[in-house]
Every structure is written in structure tokens, then in C-alpha cells.
Amino acid sequence: MSQQITVIRGDGIGPEIMSATLKVLDALGAGLSYDEQHAGVAAREAVGQLLPEETLASIERNRVALKAPLTTPVGGGFKSLNVALRKHFDLYANVRPAISFKGTRSRYEDVDLITVRENTEGAYLGEGAYTAPDGSRAESKMVVTRSGCERVVRFAFDLARKNGRRKVTSVHKANILKDVTGMFLEVSRDVASEYDDIEFNDMIVDNACMQLVMRPEQFDVIVTTNLFGDIISDLCAGLVGGLGLAPGANIGKNAAMFEAVHGSAPDIAGKGIANPCALLLAAAQMLDHLDQHDNASRLRKTIAEVIEQADRTTPDLGGNGTTESFTDAICERLVR
Ligand SMILES: NC(=O)c1ccc[n+]([C@@H]2O[C@H](COP(=O)([O-])OP(=O)(O)OC[C@H]3O[C@@H](n4cnc5c(N)ncnc54)[C@H](O)[C@@H]3O)[C@@H](O)[C@H]2O)c1
């Protein structure tokens, strides 16, 4: 029986990169069936709701979702549906690898690191958001819990161990935000003491950003709080050739959702030039999650070969190709 997953095509370039990804998964013979559901601005247009109950029920049923980007308005308007989905399913660990591919115009050739971002707490949620009626003041709360810190730090150490990685770096701002990110650091140190086989260090977030740009090879697994992880993982995407190559897995106890790190890219939507690789690499993370490790490796290897060959890749990677030519190049190699 084929494994059913929930598929959300999303907004902007979402439908373009999702079509590409499903085509590749089929060429790979992953044996998946797709329970297509709506979310985002596209959902509001189709069914009058941003996040329909049926979408939540589908993820609950299938426990695995592949999701294209969803638009969140800047400033006012509705709150992030990505945050809502992560909260609803308690997808507490956001795993974002940044790995160099040969043939990209990036600053480094051998970056290989993973950011594990806490995904359900902290400043990123914008809890208790309030703007004074006269517009003179705005506020929002930053709350973390010991249990929330502990489970994500433990996740990062377990991930390091499982993947033969040698080091975990906890990134924080405990010199200034002594309580909130101080708790994250304290918990990191406690958990680290249980993993003798994994090296541990900590770094203040501003220094970590500089160190990542100057000497990324010193990092292996980074674990950090929600907002810092959001920013750092985009920085890491920049180290390896841009957002078009950055996937993310949102993992919880009862469900997992796989997506690109990038957004709906309205500036290139509909032009046929979106790079499908971030969502494809997220699909590879999903295949690993489904214990299809051979298919996951084959997919990653094929993507790497097509990127290295370069003639059919999208403009963000320096190619003259389109989403379609990139996708076809991958599919052709897979069925050879
Ligand atoms: N997980 C998500 O669904 C998610 C993540 C980030 C942003 N967003 C939303 O996306 C919208 C747009 O945000 P933004 O413009 O800040 O970020 P973005 O990631 O959509 O785009 C940033 C830049 O990267 C380029 N880019 C992104 N993905 C690309 C791809 N696959 N191929 C080629 N180029 C690509 C875009 O063209 C743009 O120049 C906002 O509404 C934001 O809230 C959603």
C-alpha cells in the first residue's frame, strides 16, 4: 500500500515548485500518494478560509505533510499560517541543513552544517502583541519553557549522534537576555553533559553570525531559539548559494512537515524560473523520515549532479534554465 502524505501547494511560486517536486518523487518511484489540501492566500481564494479544518484533519491523519511556501503579509494583516501549523502540531524541531553543492556560485565549497531551530516558543511567536492606540508604543512577549528548551536541545544532540556529527553549538544571547536565552544556554549545558561523545560549545548570536561568515567550517550542528534560528538559517543558506538550496523539516512527536526555507517569492511567481531544489531537498528529508533512505540519497545525489552540470539550472544558480528544464534534467537522470 502506498504511503499517503498531505500536499499543500501554497502561494506565489509554491504551485510551480510543488508540481516539480511531485514529478520528481514520481520519477524516483517513492510510492507516495498525495492528499492535496489548501492553505494560504490561495486557500482563501479557493475555499474562503486561510487554513481550513480539512487541511488540519488531513495532516493529523497522514502525519506527514509536504508544504510549499505560504505568504504572510508584512506589518498588518493575518498572522503567519506557518507558525499556526507548527504550533498546532507541536512541530518543535526545525531542522535546516546548509550543504555546499559543486557548481554553485557560493563563497564556500565545503559548508556542511545543520541548524536546529526551536519552533514553538520565543520572540518569533509575537505573543501578547499590542500597539498603543496612538501608535506611540508597541510590545510583544518572549516566553520560553525549560521543557521546550530541553526537548529541542536533546533533539539536536540525538540528531548529531545519529548522523555521525561531532559537535553541537548552542547559540544564544544570554549576556543580555539573561532569563530567556539564559535558560536556553543553561539547559544546553545540562543536556550536553549527557552526551560525552559529542563536543559542545556555546556562542553569543552576534558573534555566531560573524563566525559563520568568516569560518563556517567550525560549525557542525547549531541549536538555537526560534527567532535566532530563523535568521541564522537564512544566513547559512547564503553560504551555500542561496535560498533556492535550503530545505527545512518541522518535526514533532505526532506529525512532521517538510518545506523550503524560502518564502513565496512574489517577485518571480509565475515566471517559470523558481528553483525547485529547496523543496526537493525537503522531500529528501521527508523520505529519510519515512525510512526511504536509499531514495533520499539517490535524490540528493541526482540534484547535486544536475547542479554541477549547470546547463539546465535556474538563474538564481547562474543557469539559463527554467523550473521545468531543471526538473526534467533531474527526472531524466532518475529514470536512466
Ligand atoms: N515557510 C514559509 O512558507 C515562508 C518562509 C519565508 C517567507 N515566507 C513568506 O513569503 C513571502 C515573501 O517573503 P520574502 O520575499 O521575504 O522571502 P522569499 O524567500 O520569498 O524571497 C527572498 C528572495 O529570494 C528569492 N527566492 C526565494 N525562493 C526562491 C527560489 N526557489 N528560486 C529562486 N529564487 C528564490 C526571491 O525571488 C527573493 O528575491 C512573505 O509573505 C513571507 O512571509 C513564507
PDBQT file of the ligand as one rigid body, heavy atoms in Angstrom, charges set to zero:
ROOT
HETATM    1  N1  LIG A 401       7.790  28.818   5.231  1.00  0.00    +0.000 N 
HETATM    2  C1  LIG A 401       7.153  29.730   4.514  1.00  0.00    +0.000 C 
HETATM    3  O1  LIG A 401       6.083  29.465   3.999  1.00  0.00    +0.000 OA
HETATM    4  C2  LIG A 401       7.762  31.094   4.366  1.00  0.00    +0.000 A 
HETATM    5  C3  LIG A 401       9.118  31.317   4.662  1.00  0.00    +0.000 A 
HETATM    6  C4  LIG A 401       9.642  32.608   4.458  1.00  0.00    +0.000 A 
HETATM    7  C5  LIG A 401       8.826  33.621   3.974  1.00  0.00    +0.000 A 
HETATM    8  N2  LIG A 401       7.510  33.367   3.721  1.00  0.00    +0.000 N 
HETATM    9  C6  LIG A 401       6.620  34.398   3.146  1.00  0.00    +0.000 C 
HETATM   10  O2  LIG A 401       6.969  34.566   1.763  1.00  0.00    +0.000 OA
HETATM   11  C7  LIG A 401       6.653  35.906   1.361  1.00  0.00    +0.000 C 
HETATM   12  C8  LIG A 401       7.840  36.516   0.610  1.00  0.00    +0.000 C 
HETATM   13  O3  LIG A 401       8.914  36.681   1.528  1.00  0.00    +0.000 OA
HETATM   14  P1  LIG A 401      10.354  37.245   1.121  1.00  0.00    +0.000 P 
HETATM   15  O4  LIG A 401      10.260  37.944  -0.212  1.00  0.00    +0.000 OA
HETATM   16  O5  LIG A 401      10.907  37.930   2.292  1.00  0.00    +0.000 OA
HETATM   17  O6  LIG A 401      11.263  35.938   1.007  1.00  0.00    +0.000 OA
HETATM   18  P2  LIG A 401      11.375  34.874  -0.148  1.00  0.00    +0.000 P 
HETATM   19  O7  LIG A 401      12.136  33.745   0.418  1.00  0.00    +0.000 OA
HETATM   20  O8  LIG A 401      10.060  34.563  -0.735  1.00  0.00    +0.000 OA
HETATM   21  O9  LIG A 401      12.273  35.600  -1.270  1.00  0.00    +0.000 OA
HETATM   22  C9  LIG A 401      13.526  36.216  -0.987  1.00  0.00    +0.000 C 
HETATM   23  C10 LIG A 401      14.338  36.314  -2.299  1.00  0.00    +0.000 C 
HETATM   24  O10 LIG A 401      14.794  35.006  -2.678  1.00  0.00    +0.000 OA
HETATM   25  C11 LIG A 401      14.305  34.652  -3.957  1.00  0.00    +0.000 C 
HETATM   26  N3  LIG A 401      13.879  33.259  -3.919  1.00  0.00    +0.000 N 
HETATM   27  C12 LIG A 401      13.197  32.638  -2.917  1.00  0.00    +0.000 A 
HETATM   28  N4  LIG A 401      12.965  31.373  -3.243  1.00  0.00    +0.000 NA
HETATM   29  C13 LIG A 401      13.495  31.163  -4.470  1.00  0.00    +0.000 A 
HETATM   30  C14 LIG A 401      13.547  30.045  -5.347  1.00  0.00    +0.000 A 
HETATM   31  N5  LIG A 401      13.023  28.854  -5.016  1.00  0.00    +0.000 N 
HETATM   32  N6  LIG A 401      14.158  30.198  -6.549  1.00  0.00    +0.000 NA
HETATM   33  C15 LIG A 401      14.715  31.361  -6.884  1.00  0.00    +0.000 A 
HETATM   34  N7  LIG A 401      14.699  32.467  -6.107  1.00  0.00    +0.000 NA
HETATM   35  C16 LIG A 401      14.078  32.366  -4.907  1.00  0.00    +0.000 A 
HETATM   36  C17 LIG A 401      13.108  35.575  -4.215  1.00  0.00    +0.000 C 
HETATM   37  O11 LIG A 401      12.899  35.764  -5.593  1.00  0.00    +0.000 OA
HETATM   38  C18 LIG A 401      13.525  36.843  -3.466  1.00  0.00    +0.000 C 
HETATM   39  O12 LIG A 401      14.337  37.643  -4.282  1.00  0.00    +0.000 OA
HETATM   40  C19 LIG A 401       6.259  36.662   2.638  1.00  0.00    +0.000 C 
HETATM   41  O13 LIG A 401       4.859  36.699   2.684  1.00  0.00    +0.000 OA
HETATM   42  C20 LIG A 401       6.796  35.768   3.755  1.00  0.00    +0.000 C 
HETATM   43  O14 LIG A 401       6.077  35.890   4.941  1.00  0.00    +0.000 OA
HETATM   44  C21 LIG A 401       6.977  32.121   3.888  1.00  0.00    +0.000 A 
ENDROOT
TORSDOF 0
